[in-house]
Amino acid sequence: MKTIRNPIRRTALAVGLAVAGSAGMVSASDQPATVSIDRLSMEMALKGAQATVEACREEGIQVGVTVVDRSGDEQVVLRDVLAPDLTLRISKLKAYTALSFNSATSAIEDRGDGALGEVPGLMFGAGGVTIEAGGKTYGAIGVSGAPSGETDEMCARRGAEAVAEELEFL
C-alpha cells in the first residue's frame, strides 16, 4: 500500500472516506436511548379474553383462551367450566405463534409442515390472532376447544375486535 505523504491530501482522503462511509447511515447518536412499547392493561386483556369466551358460548362451545402481551408472555388465561385443561396449553401456543409471526395462525398453517413445525412452543393450527389497533400490535389471543380451528379463530377475532375498538380511540 502506498503511503500518502502530503498532509493536505491525507486529510482530504480521510474526510472523503468518512463522508462516503457514513452516506445513508444513521449514527447511534441519532437514535433514541430508549423505546416505549404500548401494552394492554390487565383490564383490556381480560375484556378481550371474556369477549372471546362469550363468542364461543354463543356457538354453544366452551373453550380455553390465552391472551399474551407484546412480549409473548401470558397476561390472561381463562378456561370455561367444561373445557378440558389441554385447551389452555394449546391456546397459549396459538397466541404465542400468532404474535411471533404477526399473523393469524390460519394464514401460516402450511409453515408447520416444514422445520418450523418441529420448533417447541409453536402451534400452526387455526385459532390464534393478533390484537392490533392504530397500526400497533398489542399482543395476541389464542383459543382452543371448538370442533374446528376456524371456529376457534372466529371467537379469537371477536375478542381481538372488542379490544381494538376501544384502543382505536386512545
C-alpha positions as CSV (number, residue, x, y, z in Angstrom):
1,M,0.0,0.0,0.0
2,K,1.4,3.4,-1.0
3,T,1.7,5.9,1.9
4,I,0.3,9.4,1.2
5,R,2.9,11.9,2.5
6,N,1.2,15.2,1.6
7,P,-0.8,16.2,4.8
8,I,-3.5,18.1,2.8
9,R,-4.1,15.0,0.6
10,R,-4.1,12.8,3.6
11,T,-6.7,15.0,5.3
12,A,-8.8,15.2,2.2
13,L,-8.7,11.4,1.8
14,A,-9.7,10.9,5.4
15,V,-12.7,13.3,5.1
16,G,-13.7,11.7,1.8
17,L,-13.7,8.2,3.3
18,A,-15.6,9.4,6.4
19,V,-18.3,11.0,4.3
20,A,-18.6,8.1,1.9
21,G,-18.7,5.6,4.8
22,S,-21.5,7.4,6.6
23,A,-23.6,8.2,3.5
24,G,-27.1,6.9,4.1
25,M,-26.3,5.6,7.5
26,V,-27.9,6.8,10.7
27,S,-25.5,7.3,13.6
28,A,-26.1,5.9,17.1
29,S,-26.5,9.4,18.4
30,D,-29.5,10.0,16.1
31,Q,-31.3,7.0,17.7
32,P,-33.4,7.3,20.9
33,A,-31.8,5.9,24.1
34,T,-35.0,4.1,25.0
35,V,-38.0,2.7,23.2
36,S,-41.5,2.9,24.6
37,I,-43.9,0.0,23.9
38,D,-47.6,0.3,24.5
39,R,-49.1,-2.6,26.4
40,L,-52.6,-3.7,27.2
41,S,-53.8,-3.1,30.7
42,M,-54.9,-6.1,32.6
43,E,-58.5,-4.9,32.2
44,M,-58.2,-4.6,28.4
45,A,-56.6,-8.1,28.2
46,L,-59.4,-9.5,30.4
47,K,-62.0,-7.8,28.2
48,G,-60.6,-9.5,25.1
49,A,-60.5,-12.9,26.8
50,Q,-64.1,-12.5,28.1
51,A,-65.4,-11.4,24.7
52,T,-63.7,-14.4,23.2
53,V,-65.3,-16.8,25.7
54,E,-68.7,-15.2,25.1
55,A,-68.3,-15.5,21.3
56,C,-67.7,-19.2,21.7
57,R,-70.6,-19.6,24.2
58,E,-72.9,-18.1,21.6
59,E,-71.9,-21.1,19.4
60,G,-72.5,-23.5,22.3
61,I,-68.8,-24.2,22.8
62,Q,-66.7,-24.0,25.9
63,V,-63.0,-23.1,25.3
64,G,-59.7,-22.2,26.8
65,V,-58.4,-18.7,26.0
66,T,-55.0,-17.2,26.4
67,V,-54.1,-13.5,25.9
68,V,-50.4,-12.9,25.5
69,D,-48.8,-9.4,25.8
70,R,-46.4,-7.9,23.3
71,S,-43.6,-9.9,24.6
72,G,-45.4,-13.2,24.2
73,D,-46.0,-13.7,28.0
74,E,-49.3,-14.8,29.3
75,Q,-51.4,-11.9,30.5
76,V,-54.9,-13.5,30.9
77,V,-55.8,-17.2,30.9
78,L,-59.5,-18.3,31.1
79,R,-61.0,-21.8,30.8
80,D,-64.7,-22.2,30.6
81,V,-66.2,-24.8,33.0
82,L,-66.4,-27.8,30.7
83,A,-63.3,-27.0,28.6
84,P,-60.5,-29.6,29.2
85,D,-57.3,-28.3,30.7
86,L,-55.5,-29.2,27.5
87,T,-57.2,-26.2,25.8
88,L,-55.1,-23.9,27.9
89,R,-51.8,-25.3,26.7
90,I,-53.0,-25.2,23.1
91,S,-54.4,-21.7,23.3
92,K,-51.2,-20.4,24.7
93,L,-49.2,-21.9,21.8
94,K,-51.6,-20.4,19.3
95,A,-51.4,-17.0,20.8
96,Y,-47.6,-17.1,21.0
97,T,-47.3,-18.3,17.4
98,A,-49.7,-15.6,16.1
99,L,-47.7,-12.9,17.9
100,S,-44.3,-14.3,16.8
101,F,-45.3,-14.3,13.2
102,N,-47.6,-11.2,13.4
103,S,-50.2,-13.2,11.6
104,A,-53.4,-15.2,12.3
105,T,-52.3,-18.8,12.7
106,S,-54.7,-19.9,10.0
107,A,-52.7,-17.9,7.5
108,I,-49.5,-19.7,8.3
109,E,-50.7,-23.2,8.9
110,D,-48.6,-24.5,6.0
111,R,-45.4,-23.4,7.8
112,G,-46.0,-26.1,10.3
113,D,-45.3,-28.7,7.5
114,G,-41.6,-27.8,7.5
115,A,-38.9,-27.4,10.0
116,L,-40.8,-24.7,11.9
117,G,-43.4,-27.4,12.8
118,E,-40.7,-29.1,14.9
119,V,-39.9,-26.0,17.0
120,P,-41.2,-26.4,20.5
121,G,-43.6,-23.7,21.6
122,L,-45.2,-23.0,18.2
123,M,-48.6,-24.2,17.0
124,F,-49.6,-23.7,13.4
125,G,-53.3,-24.6,13.8
126,A,-56.0,-22.0,13.3
127,G,-57.2,-20.2,16.4
128,G,-54.6,-17.5,17.1
129,V,-54.9,-13.9,16.1
130,T,-53.0,-10.7,16.9
131,I,-54.5,-7.8,18.8
132,E,-53.9,-4.7,16.6
133,A,-55.1,-1.1,16.7
134,G,-53.9,2.2,15.4
135,G,-51.0,0.5,13.5
136,K,-49.7,-1.2,16.6
137,T,-49.6,-4.8,17.8
138,Y,-50.5,-5.1,21.4
139,G,-50.5,-8.9,21.8
140,A,-52.4,-11.9,20.6
141,I,-55.3,-14.2,21.6
142,G,-55.3,-17.9,21.2
143,V,-58.3,-20.2,21.5
144,S,-58.7,-24.0,21.8
145,G,-61.6,-26.3,22.4
146,A,-64.0,-25.7,19.4
147,P,-64.6,-28.6,17.0
148,S,-62.5,-26.7,14.4
149,G,-59.7,-24.3,14.3
150,E,-61.8,-22.0,12.1
151,T,-64.3,-21.7,15.0
152,D,-61.5,-21.1,17.5
153,E,-60.2,-18.3,15.3
154,M,-63.7,-16.8,14.8
155,C,-64.0,-16.5,18.6
156,A,-60.5,-15.1,18.9
157,R,-61.2,-12.5,16.3
158,R,-64.3,-11.4,18.1
159,G,-62.2,-10.9,21.3
160,A,-59.5,-9.0,19.5
161,E,-62.1,-6.8,17.8
162,A,-63.7,-6.0,21.1
163,V,-60.4,-4.7,22.4
164,A,-59.3,-3.0,19.2
165,E,-62.5,-0.9,19.0
166,E,-61.6,0.7,22.4
167,L,-57.9,1.0,21.6
168,E,-58.6,2.9,18.3
169,F,-59.8,5.9,20.3
170,L,-56.7,6.2,22.5
